[in-house]
Amino acid sequence: MEDILTEAEQDLVIAFNGQPDMVEAVKKVLTHTIYELGVIKRGKKSSANINSLLKYTPAWGGIQTITDEQLGQRIKVISEALAEMERAFEKLSEYKKVEVKQIEENIAR
């Protein structure tokens, strides 16, 4: 991502990754509108495996006139959106602070 981020932005991403609770909080905010229906709970980690699609089915009080084809299209879009979001967070997680070890001079030489 060096091709799109300035050095200052890369430093910010590294600092962000140094705070796992912040990463999880941001992930929850970004995915909340996809999950909705209260499937993200306070104090719990977000999970792309949670079934939020029930809101689209009549059996769970969702859209009453949705066809199987429309439901399939929504499932596909939501699945792709979550997969892309997960890939983005994986890419973000690659930015870590690099520890540089200083070599001590051997004074016996």
N, C-alpha and C positions, 0 to 999 in steps of 0.2 A: 504494500500500500504506500510505499515510499513515493510512488509516481503520482499520488493524489494528495498526500499529506505533507505539510511543511514540517520542518524540524520541531517547531513549537507545538504543532498539532500532534506529532508523534509523541512528544514528551507528555502531553495531556492524556493521550491514550494509555501510555505506560503508567502514569499516575492513577488513572481510572482503574486499570487492571490490578493495581496494588491494593484496591479496596473491594474485596469480593462481595461485601454487603451492598456496596454501591452498584456493582455490576448487576446483582440480582434485582435490586430495586428498579433500575432502569429497564431491565428486561421485562419485569412485571408491568411497568407502565406501557411499554411499547406493545406488548402482546395482549394487554387487557381488552382492547377493543376487538381483538380476534376471538379470544376465549369467551368474554362476557359471561352472563348468567351466573356470576358468583363462583365460578370454578377455580378462580385464584383466591386463595385464602391468606389472610394476614398471618405472618409467621411461618408460612409454608413456602417451599421452593416452587417456582413455576415449572410446568412440564408440558411439552408439546404433545404428550400422549393423552392428555385429558380430553374426553369427548365433549366438545362444546357444540356439536352439531345437532344435539337434541332440540335446540331452540328453533330449528327449521322443520321439525316434524309435527304433524297434527296431534299425535299421541301424547306429546309433552306440551301441548298448548301453543305450538308454533304456528307457522303459516298454514292455513287450512287448505289453500288451493294450489299448493306447490306440486308440480309433477315430478315423477322420478327423474326425468332428464334434468329439470331445473335443480333438484336436490343434488344430483351427481355433479353438475357444473359448480355448484357452491362448494361441495366437498373438495373438488379438484382445486379450486382457487384458494380455499383456506389451507389445504395441505401444502400447496406450493408456496404460499406466503409464509407459513411457519417454517418450512424447510429453508427458505431464503434467509429468514431471520436467524435461524440457528447457524447457518453458514456464516452470516455476518458476525455473530458473536464469537464463533470459532476463529475467524480471521482477526478480530479484535484481540482475542486472548493470546495470539502469537506475539504481541508486543509486550515484552517483559523487560524489566530493568536488568541490564547486563552488569554483573559484578566484575570489576577489573582488579585482578590480584597484582599487587606490587611486589616485585622481586627485590628481596633484601640483598644488599651488597655483602659479599663475604669479606669481612675485614681481615681474615686470616691470610688472604692472598697478598 
